[in-house]
């Protein structure tokens, strides 16, 4: 019996794929047989990510890219196609908390900085992938890493919550616009997942996340693997325009 989620020959592009959630998804895709195009700003960190992929029997190539710079993204995309000849899925994972602080104190420049990081970078990357598929007359998979903060909100993080919510609207619009071209578009909304950055948050916050989780747990990086494989695979061809929450039940747990 064949593997329903076989990604042999599939090329997956992952922005911010050199660490954290991006590298976790890359490892899951590798285990399913995909080839990986890892984008990141740090050349040394990119190389380490490739080494980790190769250590589990995968094949990956890294590209230095700053997704807040459309020229950098365009160059990295052209290099990706030169190496692999195509991409089949595009994970717009790079992003961050942006500028945080009291709402009344945030400047216009603060808002624009966070928008560049979490919205415009996604648009630029998705456009590059969509143009490629249109030129090749093939379909593909667009996946963005949003956050459960798009649903719940966080104090002193209005820009982050706004931008992570905005990309779910983008997903719904693009799913309708691009669906007849064979392109599926979805968002992953992770809850608290143990990463180097998230574990730097106060212990009280982490404990609160555990208490509000239906599972009584916070997520592990490995929890990102399966959803990435599903959304990249042919088994998700009828799944589009969705915001898939991966939070152990945090967002449904009563106060």
HELIX and SHEET records of a PDB file:
HELIX    1   1 UNK A   20  UNK A   31  1                                  12    
HELIX    2   2 UNK A   43  UNK A   55  1                                  13    
HELIX    3   3 UNK A   70  UNK A   84  1                                  15    
HELIX    4   4 UNK A  103  UNK A  105  5                                   3    
HELIX    5   5 UNK A  108  UNK A  115  1                                   8    
HELIX    6   6 UNK A  116  UNK A  120  3                                   5    
HELIX    7   7 UNK A  121  UNK A  136  1                                  16    
HELIX    8   8 UNK A  149  UNK A  152  1                                   4    
HELIX    9   9 UNK A  158  UNK A  178  1                                  21    
HELIX   10  10 UNK A  179  UNK A  181  5                                   3    
HELIX   11  11 UNK A  198  UNK A  200  5                                   3    
HELIX   12  12 UNK A  203  UNK A  211  1                                   9    
HELIX   13  13 UNK A  223  UNK A  232  1                                  10    
HELIX   14  14 UNK A  234  UNK A  236  5                                   3    
HELIX   15  15 UNK A  250  UNK A  252  5                                   3    
SHEET    1   A 7 UNK A  59  UNK A  64  0                                        
SHEET    2   A 7 UNK A  35  UNK A  40  1                                        
SHEET    3   A 7 UNK A  11  UNK A  15  1                                        
SHEET    4   A 7 UNK A  89  UNK A  92  1                                        
SHEET    5   A 7 UNK A 140  UNK A 145  1                                        
SHEET    6   A 7 UNK A 183  UNK A 190  1                                        
SHEET    7   A 7 UNK A 242  UNK A 246  1                                        
END                                                                             
